[in-house]
Amino acid sequence: MNSRQRAYLKGLAMNIEPSFQVGKGMITPQNTEAIAESLEANELIKINVLNNCVDEPKNIASILAERTNSEIVQVIGRKIVLYKVSKNKKKISLEVKKIR
């Protein structure tokens, strides 16, 4: 993913609400599976890391991205944005037009 694609996804993510919350229970296999299903359905999701979570949001983002085979778009404060191309329901096109 290049910087233009990432900037486009960041713009789209500003308008969506967090789909999931990660708290002191950390990341369970059930959470990971639900996030993977949501990524397949929506392609772009936002996750909120609660204050009672002991791990850093960047670490949680990298773990989730690895387990769901997705890409980290952004980690700002306690918000994580992940993107994964859907196999069946492509909603977001990342083709960037070249400007001369």
C-alpha positions in Angstrom: 0.0 0.0 0.0 1.4 3.4 -1.0 1.0 6.7 0.8 -1.9 7.9 -1.5 -3.8 4.7 -0.9 -3.2 5.0 2.8 -4.4 8.7 2.8 -7.5 7.7 0.9 -8.3 5.0 3.5 -7.6 7.4 6.4 -10.2 9.7 4.9 -12.8 7.0 4.6 -12.1 5.8 8.2 -12.8 9.3 9.7 -16.5 8.7 9.0 -16.9 5.3 10.6 -17.5 4.4 14.2 -15.3 1.8 16.0 -16.7 -1.7 15.4 -14.8 -3.4 18.2 -13.3 -2.6 21.6 -10.2 -4.2 23.1 -10.0 -4.1 26.9 -8.2 -5.8 29.7 -9.2 -9.2 28.3 -6.8 -8.5 25.4 -7.2 -10.3 22.1 -9.0 -13.6 22.3 -9.4 -16.1 19.4 -13.1 -15.2 19.4 -12.2 -11.5 19.0 -9.8 -12.2 16.2 -12.3 -14.3 14.4 -15.0 -11.6 14.7 -12.6 -9.0 13.5 -11.6 -11.2 10.5 -15.3 -11.6 9.6 -15.9 -7.9 9.9 -12.9 -7.2 7.6 -14.3 -9.6 5.0 -17.7 -7.9 5.1 -16.6 -4.2 5.4 -12.9 -4.1 4.2 -12.2 -1.2 6.5 -12.8 -1.2 10.3 -11.9 0.9 13.3 -11.1 -0.6 16.7 -11.1 1.2 20.0 -8.5 0.3 22.6 -9.9 0.9 26.1 -7.8 2.6 28.8 -7.8 -0.5 31.0 -5.9 -2.5 28.3 -2.3 -3.1 29.5 -0.7 -3.4 26.0 0.0 -0.5 23.6 -2.3 0.1 20.7 0.5 -0.3 18.2 1.3 -3.7 19.5 -2.3 -4.8 19.4 -2.6 -3.4 15.8 0.4 -5.5 14.7 -0.9 -8.6 16.3 -4.4 -8.2 14.8 -3.0 -7.4 11.4 -0.8 -10.5 11.5 -3.6 -12.8 12.7 -6.2 -11.5 10.2 -3.8 -11.0 7.2 -4.8 -7.3 7.0 -2.9 -4.1 6.8 -2.6 -1.4 9.4 -3.9 1.9 7.9 -3.4 4.0 11.0 -3.0 4.0 14.8 -3.8 7.3 16.4 -4.1 7.5 20.1 -6.2 4.5 21.1 -7.9 4.0 17.7 -6.7 1.4 15.2 -7.8 1.3 11.6 -7.3 -2.0 9.6 -7.9 -2.7 5.9 -8.2 -6.0 4.1 -9.4 -6.6 0.5 -12.6 -8.6 0.6 -12.7 -11.8 -1.5 -16.4 -11.6 -2.3 -17.7 -8.1 -1.5 -15.2 -5.5 -2.8 -16.4 -2.1 -1.8 -13.3 0.0 -1.8 -11.2 0.6 -4.9 -7.6 1.6 -4.2 -6.7 2.3 -7.8 -5.0 5.7 -7.7 -5.1 7.9 -10.8 -1.8 9.3 -11.8 -1.6 13.1 -11.8 0.7 14.7 -14.4 
